[in-house]
């Protein structure tokens, strides 16, 4: 459900129908934050798939049964309203601190919560994973490879090359060779099978309204609407990279600390450390900044300098990872 559709559907008449006393609202992906006099509410279209609703409720019950888990999900107290033939769920909007990846205590707290979550998932019966789409790493690697080749060609053809172009071209060939090797090795190695067998239900922690976190980094709420079918070590790798980028901590030190926090509640499974190292070796941050730069229609000098600084930092992290 895109933002324009949601704004169109959520008219003053709709809000009057909810009887919440809504003063204004904000759009967050597939969720509306409706602001009222004393509190705010989350409003989202109810999932049509009954099996998905049952699945979310099942995970919710498993989480609540774990006394050691600092996570709750108040699935039972949803209010349902019907509007123009569609059903909408309303729950209290829970606010908290954003994830501060420059703060070690925050990063390690989030990692511990994830290890608790995966520990619960491990205890559950087999899940119908077809409910949640899976990101295929081989497809993503191939896309990165094609994009870097394309942007290298664009940079080479520019008559007036800026600092960003020159820095990118210095490393582009090495990145292309690395992506090509990773893609072909993945297809023919046992690692591909390891990754396929290590997909689990995962919480996407990189959405702003995912969780309520207090200033002491105690996490109270995980929004189970942000579930995906993902490899836990891919998520842990993303946390490590963000920690390195935002805090300036060295990669090996960051990896040691995050994995130590993860092992508080769940040991790494067979082949998971190999999978983690594989994800850490992918130049994803370089690809992101290069893609943004060459996809922008107009870049001012000040923006160009910011892009250059981001590229420089990303390449340094990538170099530390691969050499």
Secondary structure, DSSP 8 states (H G I E B T S, - for coil): --HHHHHHH--HHHHHHHTS---EEEEETTEEEEE-SS-EEEEEE--S-HHHHHHHHHHHHHHHT-TT---B--GGG-EEEEETTEEEEEEE--------TT-HHHHHHHHHHHHHHHHHHHHS----GGGS-B--HHHHHHHHHHHHHHHHHHHHH-SS--HHHHHHHHHHHHHHHHHHHHHHHHHHSHHHHHHHHTEEEEE-TTSTTSEEE-TT--EEEE-GGGEEEEEHHHHHHHHHHHHHHHH---HHHHHHHHHHHHTTT----TTHHHHHHHHHTS-HHHHHHHHHHHH-S---HHHHHHHHHHHHHHHHHHHHHH-
